Amino acid sequence: MNILLLGSGGRESAFAWKLSQSPKCDQLFIAPGNAGTGIYGQNIDISVNDFEGIKNLVHKNSIDLVLVGPEEPLVNGIHDFFLADELLKNIPVIGPQKAAAQLEGSKDFSKEFMFKNSIPTAASKTFTPETLDEGLAYLATHGLPIVLKADGLAAGKGVLICTSWEEAQQELTAMLRDAKFGAASSKVVVEQFLQGIELSVFVLTDGKNYKILPEAKDYKRIGEGDTGLNTGGMGSVSPVPFADAAFMAKVEERIVKPTMQGLQNDNLPYVGFIFIGLMNCGGEPYVIEYNCRMGDPETESVLPRIENDLVEILQATAAGNLDQINLKISSQIAATVMIVAGGYPEEYLKNRTVTGIENVRGSIVFQAGTKLENDEIKTAGGRVLAVTSLQDTMFNALQQATLDAARIYFDGMHFRKDIGFDLI
């Protein structure tokens, strides 16, 4: 079958790597892709939000299935676009319809969904520019630290953790009155801060059946010891040692099952991946957020541990037969180290030549923010490469991924050397 994968990051590189291994995949097209995805299929220079361009690509190349990597086209309704088109409606799209994608597209919608379905989460209230004064008064009664979340998509930058009431008041005003995050902060969720250890749980569903994929833990801060600014993710590990069978049983009973039931009760058709960002608070799971797609860089650690043919899994998902899949997960440990551009997550260096990927010995390199220019790999984003090693022990996986990251070079590059060592 011919498959179209939408996206251009490390997550899409991992998907392309896994899909290309399947004998069922005749041709793989990636739109727009990056310098690395071209190894696994054909890159097509079309934006993930150019729905008409995607429609033409699908017709021209007789596409049989579409896998949507990033959240933006899902929140913008690409699945609905396919269903509404007479020529596209029978082509399966892996990714939820627009209404269900609001689980990620609107923090307020997501919190209301959790409250309604008794899913454990932090207490919160939502405010608008019209209720700014109420919000400021509410902050004065709130414990510290205070979490402020822009309601809409803000390119991963819309969550602030304020350590004083003065800071919280300034930031809430900047978000609501001054549109600090544009339309994304036309509503702001003020939320209780949960103390614990974060992890990510991934669910694939065909709308009625589901499979829980390997869990992962990612590392957001730019510096060693979880210091410095938040990023889109500096690395990840899977499995997570503290997510034992007892903890995961709580996650399934208290979170996964009520989530699936809530989607069905609210008539929110959902075919695709659900990312559940969790906080482990003393052994009890609480939901921080939902995403309507796989995470990045967690995907780079999760997919190498799935031993099944990914195309078979996606076919079963599209057909509503996911219950017939016997998911096989490797017992090995995956560790991913992200190499980023100098200056990231703020203004960062661009268009630097990448060398040394061929020197990597015991890892897979998933390209993220890269482009090809005169047959050279150049940096084209903040997060440039994800280096993943799959080994028998956590220490070996972390050591190998870190060693292999050091075999790659571009001017100004940076990576953390302590990813996952807190778990050993």
Order of alpha helices (4+ residues) and beta strands (2+ residues): beta-alpha-beta-beta-alpha-beta-alpha-alpha-beta-alpha-alpha-beta-alpha-beta-beta-alpha-beta-beta-beta-beta-beta-beta-beta-alpha-alpha-beta-beta-alpha-alpha-beta-beta-beta-beta-beta-alpha
